[in-house]
Amino acid sequence: MNIIGGFKLLMTAIVLVLIFTTASNAWADPISIRYAGTGFDTTVDNLGDGLPANLSLADAKGSFGASKVEVSAEFLYQDADCKDGYEVELGIFYVASVTTFESGSQLFGFSNQGWMCLNADNGHYYGHVDGLFGGGTGKFAGATGEWMTDFDGQNLEPASLIPVGFRSIAGVIKGNVVFP
């Protein structure tokens, strides 16, 4: 092999490495959003298990100018690895979320993977959800990607009022958004 042939081979290899290295992350951007707000139970119980769908509305700050996170979630009784004292163990049946940004663009999220633990004596809860982004509006039209959130909060009404209750919620969303 002559020097020119070797140089062409080396340049081809470098270009291929650059293409394949950047292709996997070409339009993926990390996302990190901190949120805090309130949640409440509805009277809708799709599973008939006494655990109604609930809504959470939160102010947000973070990537891309996030300003608001709204979530609809329904839980089901399921074993979870909870800390001592957190005797109510729940799994995620379905979560749908809308994150709104200062620009007015919205990013949609979905999940059926996660868990939550509740201490029925003091009302504190915590949990984790893994999900996927599935489109949106404006900048996020056609966006995909994955996300996760860790959250916790406090039920603010007496346990006797459950399942219809009012609560605080706070957490962090982290993941990657892939733009079309």
N, C-alpha and C positions, 0 to 999 in steps of 0.2 A: 504494500500500500504506500503510495507516495504521500508527501506532506499535505498537498491540497486535498486529497481524498480523506486523509485522517482528520483534517480540519473540518471538512464538510460533515463527516460522521459525528464529530464532537459537537458541532453547532446544532445538528439535527437532534442529538440526544438532549442537549440543554433546552432547546425549544420544546420538545416533547415533555420534559420534566416540568417546565414552567406552565405549559398548557394544562397538564393533568393535575398539577398542584393547585392551580387557581380555579380550575373548572369545578371542583367539588365545593368551593366556597365562593364561586363567582358572584352570586347575588345574595349571599347569606349575610345577614347582619345580626350581631348579638343584641339581645333585648334584655333589659333589666328595669323593672317597674316596682316601686314601693307603693302600697295602697293601704288606706284605712277608711272605715266607714261603718255602716250598720247593715243588719240583715233582719229579715222577718219571715215567718212561715206563712204559707198560703193555706187555703182549704182544699187544694188539689192534692189527691193521693192516688197517683197512677198505679201503684202496686197494691193498694188496699192493705198495707201493713201498719198503718198508723203513723207513718213518717211522711208528712206532706212535702211537696216541693217548696223550696224557699228561695227568696230573692235577696241578693246583697247588692248594695249601692255604695261605692267608695270613691273618694277623691284619690288621685294618683299623681305620681311624679316619676319621671325617668326617661328612658330612651324615646327618641322621636317626639318629645314634648307631650308625653301621656298626661291626660288630665282627669280621666274618669274610667272606672272599671265597674261594669254591671254584670251580675252572674245569676243565672237560674240553675239550681241544683236539686237533685233528688237523691236521697241516700237509701240504703237498705241495710238490714241487720246482717253483719258479716264479721267474722273473726278478724281482729287487727292486733298488732303487737303494741298494746298500750302500756303506759306507765302505771304503777300501782295507784289505786284510787280512781282510775278512769275506767269505770266498769261498763259504760255504754260504748260498744265497738260497732262502727258503721263502715260500710263500703260505699263507693260511688256508683249509683245506678246510671246517672247521666248529668253532665254539666255542659251548659252553653254559656259563652261569655262574649261581651262586646267591650272592647277597650276603645275609648274615644280620645283623640289627640287634639291639641290646640288648633291644628289646621282644619279640624272638622272631619278628617279621615277616620275610619273605624277599622279595627282588626277583629275578626271573629275567631273564637277558640272553642274547641269541643273536647270532651273526655268522657270515658267510662272507666277510668283507672285511678284509684286512689282510696284513701281511708280517712276516718276522723274518729277521735277518741273524746269522750265527754265524761266529766266528773259531775254526776247528777246532784251531789251534795252542795257543791259551791258554784256550779254552772260554768266552770271554765272548760274550754275545748281547744283542741289543736288537731292539725291534720296535714295531709300532703296529697296533691293531685298532679298527675302527668297527663299531658294532652297534646293536641295538634292544632295548628292554625289552619283555617280553611277559608281563605278569602277575606274580603272586606270591601271598603269603599275608598275612593280617592287613591292615595299613595299605596294602599294595601289591597286594591282590587287584584284578585288572582294570587295573592300571597299565600305561601304555605310555610311549613316549619314545625318545630316542636317547642313545647314549653313545659314548665313545672312550677308549682307554687307550694310553699310552706306557709301555713296560716295559723292564727289562733285568735281567740276572742272570749267574750264573757256573755252568757245569757243574763239578761237584765230583769227578767220577770220571774216570779216564783215558779218552781217546778210544777206546781199544781195546774198552771196554765198551759203547759206543754201538751199538745204539739204546736199550738199557736203562740209564738213567742217573739220577742224582740231582743236583739243582741248586737254587740260590737264585733268587728272583724278587722284584722290587719294582717298583712303579709307581703311577700315579695314574689314577683313573677320573673323567672329567668328562662332564657331559651335562645332560639335563633329563628329569624324571619328570612324566608327565601323569596325574593322578589322575582316576578316573571320576566 
